[in-house]
Amino acid sequence: MKVLRCDPPRQRLEAGNFCSLDLIAREAEIITFHTPLTHSGDDATFHLADSEFMRQAEQCRLLINAARGGVVDEQAVVEALQGGTLLAAAIDCWEHEPDINPRLLQYAFVATPHIAGYSAEGKCRAVAMTLDAFERHYGVTVKGKPVVDAPLEGVTPRSIGEVMSSYNPLNDTSLLQADPSQFEALRNGYRLRKEVR
């Protein structure tokens, strides 16, 4: 797999292979967003994937938004899916949560209630990172910090079956598509899953 990275703030600060968003739109077959949502400045990310981006993304077969709602222009994605320019979309973050776009929900291959990071280990890592920052800022030691039972560098699964047996996003998609008004209930009552070991 050839990986293309677009990260203008990092590109200005460090050496490495970065490319333009236009190049990603033109060449990438899978495009995934992992950025904060910002509305101003040189690197604003609001509607980063807009209708012009989608027109350029003729090679894209799967668009994934696991960043923030609003990074992807949902109307542009719906039009690309309807027109066949884009074959599939996986949406975890929605622009107007919990009132999510019903048309995008209908067309999305994967549609989850903003739970991409909801693993037991992910929650544990988030708590540990927060407590580490708290300790650094206040110069204190917190007793009983959680121990993260997962490698920070990830794992190399033996097969796609191993990954799919750990979590099948289509189950969550079915629940959300069946009743989008349950977005908050599905998110807030989510049973934490274990990560692939």
C-alpha positions as CSV (number, residue, x, y, z in Angstrom):
1,M,0.0,0.0,0.0
2,K,1.3,3.4,-0.9
3,V,0.3,5.9,1.8
4,L,-0.1,9.6,1.0
5,R,-0.1,12.0,3.9
6,C,-1.5,15.6,3.9
7,D,-0.8,17.5,7.1
8,P,0.2,21.2,6.3
9,P,1.0,22.2,9.9
10,R,3.3,19.2,10.3
11,Q,4.8,19.7,6.9
12,R,5.9,23.2,7.9
13,L,7.6,21.9,11.0
14,E,9.2,18.6,10.1
15,A,10.8,16.7,7.2
16,G,8.9,13.9,5.7
17,N,6.9,12.9,2.7
18,F,3.8,15.0,2.7
19,C,1.6,15.9,-0.3
20,S,-1.2,18.2,-1.2
21,L,-4.9,17.5,-0.6
22,D,-5.4,17.8,-4.3
23,L,-2.9,15.0,-5.0
24,I,-4.8,12.8,-2.5
25,A,-8.1,13.6,-4.2
26,R,-6.7,12.7,-7.6
27,E,-4.8,9.5,-6.7
28,A,-6.0,7.9,-3.5
29,E,-8.3,4.9,-3.6
30,I,-9.1,5.1,0.1
31,I,-9.3,8.5,1.8
32,T,-9.5,8.8,5.5
33,F,-9.7,12.0,7.6
34,H,-8.2,12.3,11.1
35,T,-8.1,16.1,11.8
36,P,-9.7,18.5,14.2
37,L,-12.5,20.7,12.9
38,T,-11.4,24.3,12.4
39,H,-13.2,27.1,10.7
40,S,-10.5,29.7,10.1
41,G,-6.8,30.2,9.4
42,D,-4.6,28.8,6.6
43,D,-5.4,25.2,7.5
44,A,-9.1,25.4,8.2
45,T,-10.6,22.0,7.9
46,F,-14.4,22.8,7.7
47,H,-15.7,21.0,4.6
48,L,-12.2,20.0,3.6
49,A,-13.9,17.3,1.4
50,D,-16.3,19.6,-0.4
51,S,-17.9,19.2,-3.8
52,E,-14.7,20.3,-5.7
53,F,-12.7,17.7,-3.7
54,M,-15.3,15.0,-4.5
55,R,-15.2,15.9,-8.2
56,Q,-11.4,15.3,-8.2
57,A,-11.7,12.1,-6.3
58,E,-12.4,9.9,-9.2
59,Q,-10.0,7.1,-8.0
60,C,-11.6,7.1,-4.5
61,R,-13.4,3.9,-3.7
62,L,-13.9,4.5,0.0
63,L,-14.1,7.7,2.0
64,I,-13.8,7.5,5.8
65,N,-14.6,10.3,8.2
66,A,-13.4,9.3,11.7
67,A,-12.3,12.9,12.5
68,R,-15.1,15.4,13.2
69,G,-18.4,16.1,11.6
70,G,-18.1,19.1,9.3
71,V,-14.7,18.1,8.0
72,V,-16.6,16.3,5.2
73,D,-19.3,18.2,3.3
74,E,-22.1,15.6,3.7
75,Q,-24.1,16.9,0.8
76,A,-21.1,16.5,-1.5
77,V,-20.5,13.0,-0.3
78,V,-24.2,12.0,-0.9
79,E,-24.1,13.4,-4.4
80,A,-20.8,11.5,-5.1
81,L,-22.4,8.3,-3.8
82,Q,-25.6,8.9,-5.8
83,G,-23.7,9.7,-9.0
84,G,-21.3,6.7,-8.7
85,T,-18.2,8.9,-8.4
86,L,-17.7,7.4,-4.9
87,L,-18.4,3.8,-4.3
88,A,-18.6,3.7,-0.5
89,A,-18.4,5.9,2.5
90,A,-17.8,5.0,6.2
91,I,-19.0,7.8,8.5
92,D,-18.5,7.8,12.2
93,C,-18.5,11.6,12.7
94,W,-21.6,13.6,11.6
95,E,-21.9,17.3,11.0
96,H,-25.0,18.0,13.1
97,E,-24.9,15.2,15.7
98,P,-27.1,13.9,17.1
99,D,-29.4,15.1,14.2
100,I,-27.6,13.2,11.5
101,N,-28.0,13.5,7.8
102,P,-30.7,10.9,6.8
103,R,-29.6,10.7,3.2
104,L,-26.0,10.1,4.1
105,L,-27.1,7.5,6.6
106,Q,-29.1,5.8,3.9
107,Y,-26.2,5.7,1.4
108,A,-23.3,5.0,3.8
109,F,-21.7,1.6,3.7
110,V,-20.7,2.0,7.4
111,A,-22.6,4.4,9.6
112,T,-21.7,4.5,13.3
113,P,-22.7,6.8,16.2
114,H,-19.3,8.5,16.7
115,I,-17.9,5.4,18.5
116,A,-14.7,4.8,16.4
117,G,-12.5,5.2,19.5
118,Y,-14.8,3.3,21.9
119,S,-12.6,0.3,22.7
120,A,-11.8,-0.6,26.3
121,E,-8.1,-0.1,25.7
122,G,-8.8,3.3,23.9
123,K,-10.7,4.6,26.8
124,C,-8.0,3.4,29.2
125,R,-5.4,5.1,27.1
126,A,-7.4,8.4,27.1
127,V,-7.7,8.4,30.9
128,A,-4.0,7.6,31.3
129,M,-3.0,10.4,28.9
130,T,-5.3,12.9,30.7
131,L,-3.8,12.0,34.0
132,D,-0.2,12.2,32.6
133,A,-1.0,15.7,31.4
134,F,-2.6,16.6,34.8
135,E,0.5,15.4,36.6
136,R,2.9,17.4,34.3
137,H,0.8,20.5,34.6
138,Y,0.3,20.5,38.4
139,G,3.6,18.7,39.3
140,V,1.8,16.0,41.3
141,T,1.6,12.2,41.2
142,V,-1.8,10.5,40.8
143,K,-2.0,7.2,42.5
144,G,-3.8,4.3,40.9
145,K,-3.4,5.4,37.3
146,P,-4.8,2.8,34.9
147,V,-2.4,0.5,33.2
148,V,-2.9,0.4,29.4
149,D,-3.2,-3.2,28.3
150,A,-2.5,-2.6,24.7
151,P,0.6,-1.8,22.6
152,L,0.9,1.8,21.7
153,E,2.3,0.9,18.3
154,G,-0.7,-1.3,17.4
155,V,-0.6,-4.9,16.3
156,T,-0.2,-6.9,13.1
157,P,-3.2,-9.2,12.9
158,R,-2.8,-12.5,11.1
159,S,-5.9,-12.1,9.0
160,I,-8.8,-9.9,8.1
161,G,-11.0,-12.5,9.8
162,E,-9.2,-11.8,13.0
163,V,-10.0,-8.1,12.7
164,M,-13.6,-8.6,11.7
165,S,-14.1,-11.1,14.6
166,S,-13.0,-8.4,17.0
167,Y,-15.5,-5.8,15.7
168,N,-18.0,-5.7,12.9
169,P,-19.1,-2.1,12.2
170,L,-22.0,-3.4,10.1
171,N,-23.8,-4.4,13.3
172,D,-23.6,-0.8,14.6
173,T,-24.6,0.4,11.1
174,S,-27.8,-1.7,11.2
175,L,-28.8,-0.4,14.6
176,L,-28.2,3.3,13.6
177,Q,-30.0,2.9,10.2
178,A,-33.0,1.2,11.9
179,D,-33.6,4.2,14.2
180,P,-31.4,7.3,13.8
181,S,-33.2,9.0,16.6
182,Q,-31.3,6.6,18.9
183,F,-27.9,8.2,18.0
184,E,-27.2,9.5,21.5
185,A,-28.5,6.3,23.2
186,L,-26.4,4.1,21.0
187,R,-23.4,6.2,21.7
188,N,-23.8,6.8,25.4
189,G,-24.8,3.2,26.1
190,Y,-22.1,1.7,23.9
191,R,-20.5,-1.5,25.2
192,L,-16.8,-1.1,25.0
193,R,-15.2,-3.7,22.7
194,K,-11.7,-5.2,23.1
195,E,-9.1,-4.3,20.5
196,V,-7.3,-6.9,18.4
197,R,-4.4,-8.4,20.3
